[in-house]
Amino acid sequence: MNVYSDSSHSALKYLKDTEVNISNFSDDLMTIADSFNLELSFPTHNVPTRYSDLDSRSNLVIDLIFL
C-alpha cells in the first residue's frame, strides 16, 4: 500500500478519522509485514520523498514505512 499525504497530512487525518472502518485492515497489514520480517519504521527527517513535476502541486512525504 502506498499512501502519499499533502503538507497538511490529509491522508493520515482521513485514515485516523476512519480508523473504526479500517482497524481490521491495519491488523492484517501488520500481520503481513510481520510475516516478511518487516518492522514499522519512522522517518528521522520530514523531507519530501516524491517531488512533483508541476509547480501547482506539493511535494509529498511517505508517512508509513516498513523495513
C-alpha positions as CSV (number, residue, x, y, z in Angstrom):
1,M,0.0,0.0,0.0
2,N,1.4,3.4,-0.9
3,V,-0.3,6.5,0.6
4,Y,1.1,9.9,-0.1
5,S,-0.1,12.8,2.0
6,D,0.0,16.5,1.4
7,S,1.7,19.1,3.6
8,S,-1.5,19.2,5.8
9,H,-1.2,15.4,6.3
10,S,-4.7,15.0,4.9
11,A,-4.3,11.3,4.1
12,L,-3.2,10.5,7.6
13,K,-6.0,12.6,9.1
14,Y,-8.6,10.8,6.9
15,L,-7.2,7.4,7.9
16,K,-7.3,8.3,11.6
17,D,-10.8,9.6,11.3
18,T,-11.9,6.3,9.6
19,E,-9.9,4.1,11.9
20,V,-13.0,2.2,13.0
21,N,-13.6,1.1,9.4
22,I,-10.0,0.1,8.7
23,S,-9.0,-1.4,12.0
24,N,-9.1,-5.0,10.6
25,F,-7.1,-3.8,7.6
26,S,-4.5,-2.3,10.0
27,D,-4.2,-5.6,11.8
28,D,-3.9,-7.5,8.5
29,L,-1.2,-5.1,7.3
30,M,0.8,-5.6,10.5
31,T,0.4,-9.4,10.2
32,I,1.6,-9.4,6.6
33,A,4.6,-7.2,7.4
34,D,5.5,-9.4,10.3
35,S,5.3,-12.5,8.1
36,F,8.1,-10.9,5.9
37,N,10.1,-10.0,9.0
38,L,9.4,-6.3,8.3
39,E,9.2,-3.7,11.1
40,L,7.5,-0.4,11.2
41,S,9.9,2.4,10.8
42,F,9.6,6.1,11.3
43,P,11.4,8.8,9.2
44,T,14.1,10.7,11.0
45,H,13.7,13.7,8.8
46,N,10.5,15.0,7.4
47,V,11.7,15.7,3.8
48,P,9.8,15.0,0.5
49,T,10.2,11.5,-0.9
50,R,8.4,12.4,-4.1
51,Y,8.9,15.6,-5.9
52,S,6.1,16.9,-8.1
53,D,6.8,17.9,-11.7
54,L,4.2,20.6,-11.5
55,D,4.7,23.8,-9.6
56,S,1.0,23.9,-8.7
57,R,1.3,20.6,-6.8
58,S,3.0,19.9,-3.5
59,N,5.9,17.6,-2.9
60,L,4.9,14.5,-0.9
61,V,6.3,12.6,2.1
62,I,6.0,8.9,2.9
63,D,4.2,8.6,6.2
64,L,4.3,4.8,6.7
65,I,7.5,2.7,6.2
66,F,8.3,-0.9,6.8
67,L,11.9,-2.2,6.7
